[in-house]
């Protein structure tokens, strides 16, 4: 999981949001099959990255809808989550992007 989140973060930093979505979605699909507790958290991060891909494409309404999904699942990120620090770093990047592009 650690490598997946690191790749996700690198993709966010380089504004390769579609790739960030894809890398996290692969992990989400494997977790979804087993009803893993992180499934919804990963779904949230997928939607967060996708929101900025939509911003890049000029679809601000769609981006705002997906951002709402991200925020819906964000409370699942607490200090007890494995790899919390990496998830938190990803959230910081997404939150910064929100201030810059969705406000």
N, C-alpha and C positions, 0 to 999 in steps of 0.2 A: 504494500500500500504506500509505503514511504516514497518509492520511486515514481509512482503514479502521481502523487500530489506534487512532488518536485517538478515533474514534467508539466503538470497543469499550471503551476506557478510560472514556470519559464515561458509557457505559451501565453499566459496573461500578460506578462511583462513585455513580450514582443508583439502584443496585440494580435496574436494568432488565435483568435477566439474559437474558430471552428475546430481547430486541432485540440484546444483545451476541452471543448465539448466532447470530442471523439475519445480522447484518452480517458476521461472520467466516465464516459458512457460504457466503455468496455468493462471497467471495474464494476460499475453499477449493475450491469447485466449479470455478471457472475455472482454478485451478492443477492440480487433480486431472486434468483433461482432458489436460494437457501433461506430466504426471509431474514437476512442478516440485519442486525439493528442499525447499521449505517446506511441502509438502502435509501431512506428518505433524505438523509443528509447529503448523500452523493447526488441525488436527484436535484436537490436545491442548488448545489454548485454547478451542475450541468446547466440548469436554467440561468444561473447568474452569468456564466460565460456566453451562453446563447443570446442573452439580452444585448450584450455588447457587439456581437456579430450583427444583430439586427440594427443597432445604432449605426454601425459602419455602412449598412445597406440603406440607411435612411428611413427605417421603419421604427420611429420613436414610440408609436402607440403599442406595437407588438413588444418592443423592448421593455416598456413600462409594465405590461402585463406579466412578462416573464420575470421581471425584477420582483414583482409581488409574490410569485411562487418561491423565488429565492428567499425572500424575507419570511415567508410562511415557515420554511424549514430551518431557518437560521437558529432559532432557539434550541434546536437539537445539538448544536455545537456548544458543549460545555467542557470544562477542564478534565472530565473523566473520559472523554473520547480519546481513543488511541490516536496518536499523531496530532494531538490538539494544536501544538505549536505551528505545524505546517498548515493545517486547516485555517488557523487564525491568520497566518500570513497571507493566505489566499483571500480570506475575507477582507483584510486590510486593503489589498489591491483592488478588489471589487468595490469596496466602499469609496475609495479614492476616485475610481472611475465614475461612480454614481455622481459624486460632487461635480466632477468635470463635465459630464456628458448627459446626465439625466435630470439635472436640477432645473 
